[in-house]
């Protein structure tokens, strides 16, 4: 890869960003050519798409800007182009899989780019300028420029994924090495971090770095202070080593007792604990606090808590072998706790010991307890096993959701159409429209507009005709002050009522029911034709939307929780829902008060609907965003905390420690 030519006035950061862009373009060009694309126009289209995405993302400084940009992109997706919707779903899934396949190098590169671009701490991984999102924008542009038909576009995604993942992994590893060599440190996300973005060469490690990133590093430091080890004379190295070996031997004995099912004593309550050096004592003390929090976490099933407790002895041994080791967030021991938490994520707190995930977690933890002596590779092997099962559960959830893609896309279109039609009704129903007409439009004609829009689109003659019926109906009930207007109404009325009845028939309303619904309007028509004052209007209050749980689809169907009724005026997007992503877990209530917990397996391009899955029971359900907004507002829904288990427990232990100190 070659550096992009940069003007002499460019800063080092600008040069590095430009180099990264050029390196990405070269990788994409190689991948495209390896997959048979050689026509200059197609390759240039891909290049333009990549540059546009890269430069847009490079200009964003925080998650809010990214969410706004993503929302604008989603809003451009057509309601009725099935092929484009399917392609969008598939390419979004591809971006997610690429992030997973490149996870290790991608995460480090994202933190370095946060430093490079001076991004805020909440910058999303998806807004990395050289990330999979930009690569997928390039693929979309390539398929457009090459003139691929819908089927060929989908085949392209399947064919190109392995080569693209390999190319991106290589690219990210190289960019990480290059940025590291130029002194670009990963951004620290520790709260209260005072690090300033820099591309200057690195100096000596800071105190914060020496203590490790995250809440456990702070907990460790707080424990040192609490135990009085923040200063003072150092312990003789030979004596310290001898004490450490004695304590490790004592822990070996406790570990053997635990494997045999015997009683285990706490190190903090033994005679040996106080003999350790301050940092070692603090590391053990901090770990004991973390495991106490996990043991008391009622969001975890009891068998999971019991299994995790068996890891305390091996991890204390690790803390003695290297007190700084556990301060590293990427250490396999910490990652194992996090992976077990993720594997158990979404599982009911009441799950029993026979639950397959509980059985698996117990076996993994028992294996670590049995096999760990001094080699941390035991944790690495266990971590690989847990990560595989966790990924399998997540993939299964996505596969289950994918099987319902067609029905899920239908919900997405219907919800998008409902919002659009509701806006149209509000635009037509200005002040002065009689309540009888307003009620008819909001409760009945809205469904006609929604159905027409979802089936034909907002550029179709069918949509324009149904809007015209609504507009003419509003005009028809206004007072007519001249003979010409009254004559025009007489001439228009039969055709207007016929077209209104035809529209209502589209949503299952019979001709007799249509006449009954339009009867209140006829009183206004009679008064207008006779030149009389309009009759007294009736009070009208729009019915409150209610939750509805039912099925859609013939044959294979999909249960859906939705909010019926007209949407209100657009409010600011719920931050919790805006951050929701595939793989997250949510919990909510059904109308009969049953609680449902599931993994998000699919989110519509316009974020109007999603599909959740229970990978253990193989259950699948659709949910509209409006329904979730309602339940979040009433406290009946929540997004399960995605914070990694070890980090969450460390943070809670730190709060307890500080609270106790106060």
N, C-alpha and C positions, 0 to 999 in steps of 0.2 A: 504494500500500500504506500502511496506517495502523499506527501503533505500538499494541501491546497495552497496555491500562491496567495500570500496575504500582504496587503499594503503595509508599508513601514509603520504607519500610524496605528495599526491594529494592536490591541492589547494582547497579552499572552493568552488570556482566556478566550478571546475571539478567535485567535489562531487555532487553539485546540478544538473549539467547537466546529470551526470550518473543516479542520482535518477529520474530525469524527464524521461529519456529513459526507465528505468525499470518500472516506473508507466504507461507509454504509452503501453509497451509490455503487462503488466498485464491487462490493459483495453481491448486491442485488443484480448487477449486470451479469456477473459470472453465473449466478444461480439461474437467471432467465435464459442465458445462452445454453447452459447445460440441459435445460428443458425444452430446447428446440426453438427458441425465439431469437431470430437474427435480423428481422426487418427493422431498419433504422427508426421508422415511425413508431412502432410498438415500443422499442426500447426507450425512445425519447419521451413517449407518453408516460412510461413507468418512472423515468427519471424526474419528470415534472411533478408527478403525484407524490414521490418521495420527498422532493425538495419542499413542496408546499406544506406537507405535514410536518416535516422536520422544523422548518422555520416558524410555523405557527406554535408548535410545542416549545421551541426554544425561547419564545417570547412570553410564555406563561410563568408566573412566579409562585402561584399557590394552587391548592386544590379547587378553590371556588372558580378561578378562571378556567381551569380544565373542565369542571362540571358544566359551566356555561357553554363552553365551546362544544362539548360532547352533546349537550342538549340541542344546540342549534343544528348540529349535524343530523341528529336523530329526527328532528322535526322536518327535515327535507325528504325523508323517506316517503314514497308514495303509499297511499292507503290501499291501492288496488293492484299494484304490479306484483303478482305472486312470485315471479321469477326473481325479481330484484330483492324482495323480502327474504326469500329462501337463501339467496346468495349472501345477503347481509348477515343472516343468522349464522351461516356456515363460516363466513370470514371472521366474525366475532369469536366463534368457537376456536378457529385456527389461532387467532391472536392469544387467546387464553392458553391453549396447549403450548404455544411457543414460549410463553412466559414460564410455564411449568418446566419445559425441557431445558430452558436456559437459566433456571432459577438461581443457581449459585453465582455465576458470573454476572448475571443481570442485576441482582440485588446490590452487589458491590459497586457496579458501574452506576447504578441509579444514585447511590449516595455520593459518589464522586461528582456526578453531574449536578447534584443539588448544590455542592460547593462551587462548582464551576459557573453555574448560572445564577448563583445567589438566590436559590429558591427557598421558600418557607418550609418549616418542618413538616407541614401536612401535604407536601407535594406528592401526588399519586405516582406509583410505579408506571402506570399507563401513560404518563406524560413525558417519559424519557424520550428525547428527540430521536435517538437512534434505536429505539425499542421496537418490539414486535408490532405495535400499532402503526408506526410509520411504514414498516415492511408490508403490512396488509393494505395500507392505503396505496402503496406502490403496486401491489398485485391487482387491486381494483382498477387502477389506472391502466395497467398493462392489458388487462382483459378488455377494457373499453377501447383502447387504442388498436388492439389487434382484431377488434370486431367479433369477438367470440360469442356464439349463441349461448343461451342459458345453460344447456347441458354441458357444453364445453367449459364454461366458467367453473361449474362445480367440479368437473373432472380435473381441472387445473389445480384446484386447491388440494385435492387428494394426492395428485402426482408430485407436486412441488414441495410438500411439507417436509419430508425427510431431508432433502438437500438444503432447504432453507434453514431448518433448525440447526443443521451441522454448520452451515456458513455463518449464521448469527452467533453460535457458541464460540466459534473461532474468532470472529470479529470482537466479541465482547471481552474475551480473554486478552486479546492483543491490546484493545483500548485500555483495559485495566492496567496492564503492564506499562503502557506508554504514559498514562496519566500519573501513575505512581512514580515513574522515573522523573516526571516533571514537577513532582511535589504536590500534586492535587490529592489531598486527604479526603476520605469518605466523611460526609457530614455527620457529626454527632447529633443524635436525636434525644439526648438526655435533657430533661426539663431544666431550664436555667442555664443551659449551655452558653458560654460566652465566646465560643469560637467564632472567628470572623472568616468569611470566605477568603481563600488565599490560593494563589498558585505559586507562592514562594517555596523554595526548598525547605524540607522539614528540619526542625531543630530537635532538641532533646524532648523526650516524651513528657507531656504535662502531667500534673498530679492526678487530674481526672482520668487520664489514659492509664496511669499506673494502677488506679483502683478499679478499672474496668467500667464499661458502659452499662447503663440501665440501673434499675432499682436495686439489684443485688449488690452492685458495686457500692451504692450509697449505704445499703444496709450493712455491708461489711465494714465500711468506714465508721458508721455510727456505732457498731458493736465494739470496734477498737477503742473509740472515745469512751464509751460507757464502761468498758473494762479497765480503763486507765492505762491503755497502752499507746496513747498518742505520742508520748515522748518518754524520755528516760534512757538509762543506759541499756545497751544491747546485751542480750544473754550470750554467754560464751558459746561459740558455734559447736564445739565438741559436745558440751553438755546438752545443748538444744537438740542435736541429732540423736543423742542417747535417749532423751525423754521421748522424742518423736517415735523412735523404734519401740519403746515400751508401750506407748499408747496404741501404735499400730498393732502390736501383738495382742493387746487387750481387745481391740476392735475385731481382730481375727477370731478371737474366742467367742465374742458376742455374735459374730456372723455365723460361726459354726452352730451355735445354740439356736439361732433363728432358723437356719436350714433344717435343723432337727426338730423344730417346732417347740423349742424350749423358751424360757423367759429371757428377755434381753434388758440389760440395764442401760440407763442414759449416761453418756460420757460426762455431761455437765454435773451429774450427781456423784461422780466417782472421785477418788482421791487423785487420779492422774490428770484430770482435766485442768486444774489450776496450775500444774507444772509446765504447761505448754507456753510457748512464746506468745506475745500479745496478738500478732497477726494470725497465728494458727488458732489460738483460742477464739478469736473473733470470727474466723471463717467457720469453725464448728458451731459457734453460738448462732451465727446468722442462718446456717443451714437448719439448725434445730427449730428456729422460729419459722422458717419457710415451711417445713414439714408439719409444724403445728397448725399453720393456716390451712394447708391442704387437707389435713385430717378433719378439720372443722368445716370444710366447704360443703355445705349441704346441696349445692348445685351438682355435685358429682355423686354418682351412684355409690352406695356403700362398698360394694366389692372393688370398685376402682380405687377408692380412697385407701382401702385395706392393702391393695396390691402396691400402690405407690409408697406406702409407709415402709415397705421392705427395702426400698432403695436408699433409705436414710443412712444405713451403715456403710454401704459401698461409697456413697458420696462423701461421707465424713472422712473415709480413708483417702479419697482423692484430695480433699481439702488439706489434709496433712502432708501428703506427698508433694503438693504444690499449692500453697494458699492462694496464689493469684490465678490458678487454672480456672476455677469456677467463676471468676469475674469476667471471663470472656464469653459473650453471648453465644458465640458459635461453637462453644465446647460441646462435644457429643453428649456429655452427661446432662447439661442443661437442655440441650435440644431433645434428648430422650423424654424428659418430663413434659416438655412442650408438645412433642409428637403424641404422647399418650393422652394428653389433654385434648388435642385435636381429634384423635381417634375416637375418644369418648364424647366428643362434642355432638350435641343433638340427642344423645341417649337420655332417656327419662331418668331422673334422679331415683326413681323407685325401681329401676332395673335390678333383677336378682342375679345371683352368682351364676345361674345357668345361661344367662344371655351370652351369645357367641363372642361379642366384643369383650365382655368381662372375663370370659374364660381365656381368651387370647392374651389380654393384658396381664392377667395373673401369671400365665405361663412365662411371659417375657420377663417380668419382674423377678420371678422365682429363679429364672436362668441367670440373671445378673447377680442376684444374691449368692447363688451357688458357685458361680464361675469366677467372680472378680477376686483377683489377688492384688496385683499391682499394675496390671496392664489395662489402660483405658480403652484398648481395642474391644474389650467386652461390651462397653457402652456403644461403640460404633456399630458392632454387629446387631445389637438389639435395636438401635436407632434405625438401621436399614430395614429391619423386619417391620417395625411399627409404621414407618413412613410408607412402606409398600401397602400395608393394610389400610392405612388412612387414605392413601391415594386411590386405592381400589374402591373404597366406600364413596369417595367424591366422584370418581369416574362413573360408578354405577348410578349415582343420583343423576348425573348429566345424561347418561345413556337412557335412563328411564324417562327423563324429560324430553330427550330428542325423539323418542318413540311417539310423543304426543305433539310434535312440532306443528303439524297442520292444524290441529284443534287449538293449540296455544296461539298460533298466528291469527286464527279467526277471532279469538278473544281480543287480541291486541288491536286488530282492525276495527272491531266493533266499539271498543273503548275509545280509540282515536276518533272514530266517526261520531260517537256520542258527544265528545267534547267539542268537536268542530260544529256539529249541528246545533248544539246548545248555544254556542256563540252566535250562530246565524239567527236563531230565534230571538236572542236578546237584542241583536242589532235591529231586527224588524219591529220588535215590540217596544216602541218608544212610549213616552208618557202620553196618556190620553187614550190608549187602547183599552176598550171595555174589558172588564175582568172575565166575562164569559168567553171572549176570544183568547185572551191571554192563557186562561186555564186550558182551553182546547189545544192551543199550540204547544204548551209546555208538557201537558200530560199525554197527548195522543199524537199530534203531528210531529213532535220531536222524534218519536219512534219511526215514523215514516221517513223523515230526513236521514236518520241514522242508517236505516236499512238501505235506502237508495244510495247513500254515500259509500257505504261499505261495499256495495255490489257494483257500482258504476263509476264512482269517483267524482270529484268536485268540478271536473271539466266536461262532464257528460250532459247531454240534453235532458236526461231524466232528472238529474239533480236540479238543473235550472227550472224545469217545469214544476217540481215540487216546491221550490222556493217561491215561484210565481203564484202558486195556489195560496200559500200563506200570505203573501203580500196582497193579493186580490181579496182574500177573506177579510183582512184588516180594513182595506178600503171599503169593502161592501157594507160594513156596519157603521161607517161614519155618516153623519147627517148629510143629505143631498139637498142643496139649497136652490137648484135650478131644475126646470123640466128636463133639460138635456141630460143632466146627471142621473135623474130618476129613470129616464128612458134607457140610458146606458146600463144602469143596474138591472133593469128588467131583462134586457137582452143578455147580459153576462151571467145572471144568476143560475139558470139551469145547467149551463156548461160547468160553472164553478163547482156546484154541488156534486155533479157527476164525477168530476176529476177528484174532488175531495173524497168521495166514496171509493173510487178506484185506488187512491193512495192508501186509505185505511185498510182496504182489503189486503194489501201487501203485508200487513202486520197482523192478519187474522181477525179483523173486525168485520162482521157481516154488514150487509146493506141495511138491515133493520137497526142494528146497533149504531151504524153511522148516522142514520136519520135522528136517532135519539140524542146522539152526542152533538149534532148540529142544531137541534131544535131551539136551544136558547139564542143562537145567533139569528134564527128566523124572525124572532120578535123584533130585533133591530132592523132586519131587512124590510119587514112590513111597515115599520115606522118611517124608514127612509123613503120607501116607494110612495107612501101617502103624504110625504112632506110633513110628518108629525115629529114632535120632539122624541128623542131616544128614550126608551123605557128605563126605569130605574135599574142601575147596575147591581149586581150581587157582590157581596164581599168575597174576596178570594185570598186564600193563603196557600202558597205552594206546599204540597204535601212533603213531609220530611222524608228524605231517602232512607231506606231500610236495607239491612243486609239480607241477602238472598243466597241460598246454597242449593244448587241444582246441577243437572247434567247437560252437556251439549254433545252433539254428534250422534249419528246413527251407527249401529253396530258397536265398534270400539268407541266408547264415550269418555268424557273427562268431567269429573266433578269440579265445579267452579264456585268460588265464593266471590260475590260481586255486590256492589252497592247500586240498587236500582234507583230510578228517578233522575231528574235533571241535575247535572253538575252545577255547582255554584260558580261564581266568578273565580278566575284563576288566582290562587293565592301563592305566596312564596313556597317553593318546593320544600318539603320536609327534609331536613338535613340528614336524618337517619336513613330515610329511604333513598336519598340521592347517593349515599355512600354504599348502598347495598350492592353486592356483587355476587356472581355465580360462585358457589362454594360456601357462602355464608349460611348461617342457620337462623331461622326465625320461629317464633311461637305466637299463636293467635287463637281466638275463640271462634267457634261456629255459632250460628243463631240458637242452637239448642244448648249452648254453654259447654259443649265438649271442647277440650283443649287439643290443639294440633301443633306438632313440632316437626319441622322438616328442613332439608337442605335446599337452597335455591339452585335449581338445575338449569334454568333458562330465564332470561329477562328479555322482553320484547325490545326491538330497536328504538322505539319511541318511549320506552319505560312506562307503558300503560298497564302491562300485565306481566305476570311471571308464573313459573311452574315450580312447585316445591315437591320434593320427593323424600320418602323414608326408605333409605337403602336397606334397612333391616327387614321391614315388612313388604318391601317392593311397592309401596303406595305412591300414587301420583295425584296431584291436585293443582288446579289453576286458581290463582288469586289475582284480582285486579288491584292496581295501586290505590284506587279510590277507596276500596274496602280496607286496605291496610292503613291508609291515612286516617280513616274514621276510627279504627281500633287503636291506633297509636294515640290519638287524641283522647280516647276514653280510658286509656291504660290497659286495654285488653290485648294488645300486641306488643311484642318487643323483639329486638334483634339480639340474639345471644352474643354475649361479650366475646369479641374475637381476640382479645388480648391473650398472648401465649400464657399457659398455666404457670410456668416458673416465674415469669415476669410479674404476673398478677399477684401471685403469692408473696413475692419479694416486696412488692409495693405495699400490700396489706400489712406485712410484718413490719415494714419500716414505719408505717403510720402508727401501729400499735406501740412500737418502741419509742417513737417521739412523743406519743400521747402519754405513755407511762413516765417519760422523763419530765413532762410538764406537771 
